[in-house]
Amino acid sequence: MNCRLLTRSKRRLLAGFSLVEVMIASSVLTIGLLALSSTSVVIHSLDRADEARRLATLAMQDTVERIKSFSAGSVDDPAGWAPVVAQALRAGGAIGPTFVVQGLDPWNGSPTVGTIEVITDESRSDTDLGITLGMPRDLNGDGDTGDGDVTNDAALLPIIVRTRWLTGGGQRESVAAFYLTDM
């Protein structure tokens, strides 16, 4: 009987696979390849998003350092620290209110990816600014938080640096906020 079983097994091996077995194996292989390719697409998309975030972060860090350096160098300026710093962050100033981030596209309707905002109005609130800075705040040390423009006598200047760029997944934003002091 063992000989008979062996003979049937040999015949089965020599006959090959049935059409149903080949179709099932092909289907399993196709599903596996599709899963592998979709995983590859997701990984590639995540890599692009990570690279964009890295570019935005590096540009923001560089801009923050330039602002801090300029501020430190302006402390003894005869024109006054606050007016000199505020002017540097305006259009036509030494730093300006915007900066370019190579490799990133700005939000629709925005000319650049990076923006810099200097806050000289003590009465602006965190809600209005869209970030927690502890505003309103007495920026010029006169005891109240109602001054609309402290550019000429501020001892403390809130700065907001934003990067806003487009990706395949939509709009992305990164924000850094800090205070400059006249010390």
QUIFEN-V617967 format. One record per pair of residues at least 24 apart in sequence whose ideal C-beta (glycine too) atoms are under 8 Angstrom apart, sorted by the first residue. I is the first residue (numbers start at 0). GAP is how many residues later the second one is. D is the distance in Angstrom with one decimal. If there is no record, write none. Layout:
I/GAP/D  I/GAP/D
This chain:
44/123/6.5  44/124/7.5  47/119/7.2  47/120/7.1  48/118/5.8  48/119/8.0  48/120/6.7  48/123/7.8  50/52/7.8  51/51/7.5  51/52/5.9  51/113/6.2  51/115/5.7  51/120/6.9  52/119/7.2  52/121/7.0  54/46/5.7  54/47/7.3  54/48/5.2  54/49/5.7  55/45/6.0  55/48/6.3  55/57/7.1  55/107/4.0  55/109/6.1  55/116/7.5  55/118/5.0  56/106/7.9  56/117/6.3  58/40/6.5  58/42/4.3  58/54/7.4  58/55/5.9  58/104/6.2  59/54/7.1  59/101/5.4  59/103/5.5  59/114/6.2  59/116/5.2  60/115/7.9  62/32/7.8  62/36/5.4  62/51/6.4  62/53/6.7  62/98/5.5  63/95/7.9  63/97/5.8  63/112/5.7  63/114/6.8  65/29/6.1  66/28/6.2  66/49/7.0  66/92/6.1  66/94/7.6  66/113/7.2  67/112/7.0  69/24/6.4  69/25/6.2  70/86/7.9  70/109/4.6  74/107/5.9  74/108/7.1  79/72/6.6  79/73/7.7  80/101/4.2  81/38/7.9  81/68/7.1  81/69/5.9  81/70/6.5  81/71/6.6  81/72/3.9  81/73/7.6  81/75/6.3  81/100/6.7  82/68/5.7  82/69/5.6  84/33/7.1  84/72/6.1  84/95/6.4  85/32/5.4  85/34/6.1  85/65/4.8  85/68/7.9  85/71/7.1  88/27/5.4  88/28/8.0  88/29/4.6  88/70/7.5  89/28/8.0  100/62/6.1  100/64/6.9  103/59/7.5  103/61/4.0  103/62/7.8  104/60/6.1  104/61/4.6  105/58/6.5  105/59/6.4  105/60/7.2  106/57/4.6  106/58/7.1  106/59/6.2  106/64/5.4  107/58/7.3  109/54/6.3  112/50/5.3  112/51/6.3  112/52/5.0  113/47/7.1  113/48/7.0  113/49/5.1  114/46/7.4  114/47/5.0  114/49/7.5  115/43/6.8  115/44/7.4  115/45/5.4  116/42/7.1  116/43/4.4  116/44/7.9  116/45/7.6  117/39/5.8  117/40/7.5  117/41/5.7  118/38/6.9  118/39/4.1  118/40/7.4  118/41/7.1  119/29/5.4  119/30/5.4  119/31/4.7  119/34/6.6  119/37/7.1  120/26/7.6  120/27/5.4  120/28/6.3  120/29/7.7  121/24/6.5  121/25/4.7  121/26/7.6  121/28/5.9  122/24/7.4  122/25/6.5  128/29/7.9  128/31/6.6  129/45/7.9  130/29/6.1  130/44/5.8  130/46/5.0  131/45/7.9  132/25/5.2  132/27/7.7  132/44/5.4  132/46/7.8  153/28/7.6  154/26/6.6  154/27/5.1  155/24/7.3  155/25/5.6  155/26/7.8  156/24/7.9
